Amino acid sequence: MRTRRPAAEQLPADELFRSRLENQIDLRHPLVQLSHRLPWSALEQALSPRLPATTATGGRPGLPVRLIAGLLYLKHAYNLSDEAVCERWLENPYWQFFTGEVVFQTCLPCDPSSLTRWRQRLGEAGMEELLAHTINTAHAMKAVDARELSRVIVDTTVQEKAIAHPTDSRLLEVARKKLVRLAKRHGIALRQTYARQGPALSRKAGRYAHARQFKRMRQVLRRQRTLLGRVLRDLQRKLDQVEACVRERISVWLERVQR
């Protein structure tokens, strides 16, 4: 695929006499150092086959692979939108140098929507290739330790989870079930477990809450607390039947239920 101006020797004639970026910036800047370490040639060889050949129909030459890869890196490194990363690129000489520009540019490198199309063209495999080269470079620069790559920390803050809303009725029913299971596991025979009445009351409280009949719902909650209290006191009376270590474990749950 033919790309637009990937190297300094292809500069237009009107830019030959302009001051080069490397003469205007601090060459010790982290982005400058990173730009010298990233394998841009290998990236271009790996990503170019995934891009359509636009020159077959006489269309406009595609953008340089380094420009697109650099913009995608900057977007994720600084947590910016497609529009914001293009705007920041326009006013930041270090960003322009990082993406392969030789002289300072005063026009947007591409339409922000182009980044979306490039991500689609690169696909998952192309983005993984870009990530792999970035990680390898970070490891070579000793910016990341090999042990840090052995596991991945995923932020699931906004991921859907199977966690129910902690309503009073549900918490009371969960506490009753937990005490009944503890008693059964350790061979403690309870006088009454309310295995049928407990779930029925929990469902009834949910229906009353949905219908906004809060007075009736509070009556059901009081009944649930009464049943839970009976199970709790029955289990407390029979703690002497079990060993001391088991008694301690059950006591922890009894304290939680009482709270």
SELUMVEX-296302 format. One record per residue (C-alpha): residue number from 1; x, y, z. Coordinates in nm, 2 decimals, decimal comma. Layout:
N
R   nr      c1      c2      c3
R  NUM       X       Y       Z
...
***
This chain:
259
R   nr      c1      c2      c3
R    1    0,00    0,00    0,00
R    2    0,13    0,34   -0,09
R    3    0,14    0,58    0,20
R    4    0,18    0,96    0,22
R    5    0,52    1,10    0,30
R    6    0,66    0,83    0,54
R    7    1,02    0,96    0,54
R    8    1,20    1,29    0,57
R    9    1,35    1,27    0,22
R   10    1,00    1,30    0,07
R   11    0,93    1,64    0,22
R   12    0,77    1,89   -0,02
R   13    0,99    2,16   -0,15
R   14    0,82    2,44    0,05
R   15    0,91    2,25    0,37
R   16    1,27    2,19    0,30
R   17    1,38    2,52    0,45
R   18    1,16    2,51    0,76
R   19    1,32    2,43    1,10
R   20    1,31    2,06    1,18
R   21    1,13    1,94    1,49
R   22    1,44    1,78    1,63
R   23    1,60    2,12    1,65
R   24    1,31    2,27    1,85
R   25    1,23    2,00    2,11
R   26    1,41    1,84    2,40
R   27    1,55    1,52    2,27
R   28    1,54    1,38    2,63
R   29    1,16    1,39    2,64
R   30    1,01    1,05    2,71
R   31    0,81    1,04    2,39
R   32    1,12    1,13    2,19
R   33    1,31    0,84    2,36
R   34    1,02    0,60    2,30
R   35    1,00    0,70    1,93
R   36    1,36    0,60    1,89
R   37    1,30    0,26    2,05
R   38    0,98    0,15    1,89
R   39    1,03   -0,08    1,59
R   40    0,84    0,13    1,34
R   41    0,96   -0,07    1,04
R   42    0,85   -0,40    1,19
R   43    0,52   -0,24    1,28
R   44    0,47   -0,12    0,92
R   45    0,55   -0,46    0,78
R   46    0,31   -0,63    1,02
R   47    0,02   -0,39    0,98
R   48    0,04   -0,30    0,61
R   49   -0,11   -0,63    0,48
R   50   -0,42   -0,56    0,68
R   51   -0,49   -0,23    0,51
R   52   -0,67   -0,21    0,18
R   53   -0,48   -0,10   -0,13
R   54   -0,65    0,23   -0,22
R   55   -0,43    0,31   -0,51
R   56   -0,58    0,04   -0,73
R   57   -0,88    0,27   -0,81
R   58   -0,67    0,58   -0,82
R   59   -0,78    0,70   -0,47
R   60   -0,59    0,91   -0,23
R   61   -0,28    0,74   -0,08
R   62   -0,33    0,61    0,27
R   63   -0,18    0,77    0,58
R   64    0,16    0,65    0,71
R   65    0,13    0,34    0,94
R   66    0,35    0,52    1,19
R   67    0,11    0,81    1,21
R   68   -0,19    0,59    1,27
R   69   -0,01    0,36    1,51
R   70    0,13    0,66    1,70
R   71   -0,21    0,83    1,73
R   72   -0,37    0,51    1,86
R   73   -0,09    0,47    2,12
R   74   -0,13    0,84    2,23
R   75   -0,51    0,80    2,25
R   76   -0,49    0,51    2,49
R   77   -0,19    0,64    2,68
R   78   -0,36    0,97    2,76
R   79   -0,71    0,83    2,77
R   80   -0,85    1,07    2,50
R   81   -1,12    1,05    2,24
R   82   -1,05    1,04    1,87
R   83   -1,13    1,41    1,84
R   84   -0,92    1,51    2,14
R   85   -0,61    1,32    2,04
R   86   -0,61    1,49    1,69
R   87   -0,66    1,83    1,85
R   88   -0,38    1,77    2,10
R   89   -0,15    1,64    1,82
R   90   -0,20    1,97    1,63
R   91   -0,06    2,18    1,91
R   92    0,20    1,94    2,06
R   93    0,54    1,91    1,88
R   94    0,64    1,61    2,08
R   95    0,34    1,42    1,96
R   96    0,41    1,52    1,60
R   97    0,77    1,40    1,63
R   98    0,65    1,07    1,79
R   99    0,42    1,00    1,49
R  100    0,70    1,06    1,24
R  101    0,66    1,43    1,14
R  102    0,98    1,61    1,06
R  103    0,86    1,97    1,06
R  104    0,58    2,12    1,27
R  105    0,24    2,07    1,10
R  106   -0,05    2,32    1,13
R  107   -0,33    2,10    0,99
R  108   -0,50    1,80    1,14
R  109   -0,33    1,48    1,04
R  110   -0,66    1,31    0,95
R  111   -1,03    1,33    1,02
R  112   -1,10    1,19    1,37
R  113   -1,34    0,94    1,21
R  114   -1,04    0,79    1,02
R  115   -0,91    0,64    1,35
R  116   -1,24    0,44    1,38
R  117   -1,20    0,31    1,03
R  118   -0,84    0,22    1,09
R  119   -0,92    0,03    1,40
R  120   -1,18   -0,17    1,21
R  121   -0,94   -0,24    0,93
R  122   -0,66   -0,35    1,17
R  123   -0,90   -0,57    1,36
R  124   -0,83   -0,75    1,68
R  125   -0,51   -0,92    1,54
R  126   -0,37   -0,58    1,43
R  127   -0,43   -0,42    1,76
R  128   -0,27   -0,72    1,94
R  129    0,03   -0,67    1,71
R  130    0,06   -0,31    1,81
R  131    0,02   -0,40    2,18
R  132    0,28   -0,67    2,16
R  133    0,54   -0,44    2,01
R  134    0,47   -0,18    2,27
R  135    0,51   -0,43    2,56
R  136    0,83   -0,56    2,41
R  137    0,97   -0,21    2,38
R  138    0,88   -0,13    2,74
R  139    1,05   -0,45    2,85
R  140    1,36   -0,37    2,65
R  141    1,37   -0,02    2,81
R  142    1,33   -0,18    3,15
R  143    1,02    0,03    3,20
R  144    0,83   -0,29    3,30
R  145    0,95   -0,60    3,47
R  146    0,88   -0,95    3,33
R  147    0,70   -1,04    3,66
R  148    0,45   -0,77    3,60
R  149    0,35   -0,93    3,27
R  150    0,27   -1,27    3,43
R  151   -0,08   -1,15    3,53
R  152   -0,34   -0,90    3,41
R  153   -0,54   -0,67    3,63
R  154   -0,88   -0,60    3,48
R  155   -1,09   -0,31    3,59
R  156   -1,45   -0,44    3,59
R  157   -1,60   -0,14    3,75
R  158   -1,87   -0,10    3,48
R  159   -1,89   -0,47    3,39
R  160   -2,23   -0,63    3,46
R  161   -2,22   -0,86    3,76
R  162   -2,46   -1,10    3,91
R  163   -2,51   -0,90    4,23
R  164   -2,86   -0,84    4,35
R  165   -2,97   -0,52    4,51
R  166   -2,93   -0,56    4,89
R  167   -3,29   -0,50    5,00
R  168   -3,39   -0,56    5,37
R  169   -3,61   -0,85    5,28
R  170   -3,35   -1,03    5,08
R  171   -3,08   -0,98    5,34
R  172   -3,31   -1,12    5,61
R  173   -3,38   -1,43    5,39
R  174   -3,02   -1,48    5,31
R  175   -2,93   -1,46    5,68
R  176   -3,19   -1,72    5,76
R  177   -3,07   -1,96    5,49
R  178   -2,71   -1,92    5,61
R  179   -2,79   -2,01    5,97
R  180   -3,00   -2,31    5,86
R  181   -2,71   -2,44    5,64
R  182   -2,46   -2,39    5,92
R  183   -2,68   -2,59    6,16
R  184   -2,73   -2,87    5,91
R  185   -2,36   -2,89    5,82
R  186   -2,26   -2,93    6,19
R  187   -2,54   -3,17    6,28
R  188   -2,74   -2,92    6,49
R  189   -3,12   -3,00    6,48
R  190   -3,32   -2,68    6,48
R  191   -3,68   -2,67    6,61
R  192   -3,80   -2,49    6,29
R  193   -3,62   -2,38    5,98
R  194   -3,91   -2,20    5,81
R  195   -3,79   -2,34    5,47
R  196   -4,13   -2,27    5,31
R  197   -4,24   -1,96    5,50
R  198   -3,91   -1,77    5,46
R  199   -3,90   -1,76    5,08
R  200   -4,27   -1,69    5,06
R  201   -4,24   -1,39    5,28
R  202   -3,94   -1,26    5,08
R  203   -4,15   -1,28    4,75
R  204   -4,44   -1,11    4,92
R  205   -4,23   -0,82    5,04
R  206   -4,10   -0,78    4,68
R  207   -4,45   -0,76    4,54
R  208   -4,56   -0,51    4,80
R  209   -4,25   -0,29    4,73
R  210   -4,32   -0,30    4,36
R  211   -4,68   -0,20    4,42
R  212   -4,56    0,08    4,66
R  213   -4,77   -0,07    4,95
R  214   -4,50    0,01    5,20
R  215   -4,72   -0,04    5,51
R  216   -4,79   -0,40    5,42
R  217   -4,42   -0,45    5,32
R  218   -4,31   -0,33    5,67
R  219   -4,54   -0,59    5,82
R  220   -4,38   -0,86    5,62
R  221   -4,03   -0,74    5,72
R  222   -4,13   -0,75    6,09
R  223   -4,24   -1,11    6,04
R  224   -3,92   -1,20    5,86
R  225   -3,72   -1,05    6,15
R  226   -3,92   -1,25    6,40
R  227   -3,85   -1,58    6,21
R  228   -3,48   -1,50    6,18
R  229   -3,46   -1,42    6,55
R  230   -3,62   -1,75    6,64
R  231   -3,36   -1,94    6,43
R  232   -3,08   -1,73    6,57
R  233   -3,17   -1,79    6,93
R  234   -3,23   -2,16    6,87
R  235   -2,89   -2,20    6,72
R  236   -2,73   -2,00    7,01
R  237   -2,89   -2,23    7,27
R  238   -2,75   -2,54    7,09
R  239   -2,39   -2,42    7,04
R  240   -2,28   -2,63    7,34
R  241   -2,34   -2,94    7,12
R  242   -2,05   -2,87    6,89
R  243   -1,67   -2,85    6,93
R  244   -1,50   -2,52    7,04
R  245   -1,35   -2,46    6,69
R  246   -1,68   -2,50    6,52
R  247   -1,85   -2,29    6,78
R  248   -1,61   -2,00    6,70
R  249   -1,69   -2,02    6,33
R  250   -2,06   -2,02    6,39
R  251   -2,03   -1,74    6,64
R  252   -1,88   -1,52    6,37
R  253   -2,19   -1,56    6,15
R  254   -2,42   -1,51    6,45
R  255   -2,26   -1,17    6,51
R  256   -2,30   -1,07    6,15
R  257   -2,66   -1,17    6,15
R  258   -2,72   -0,97    6,47
R  259   -2,57   -0,66    6,31
***
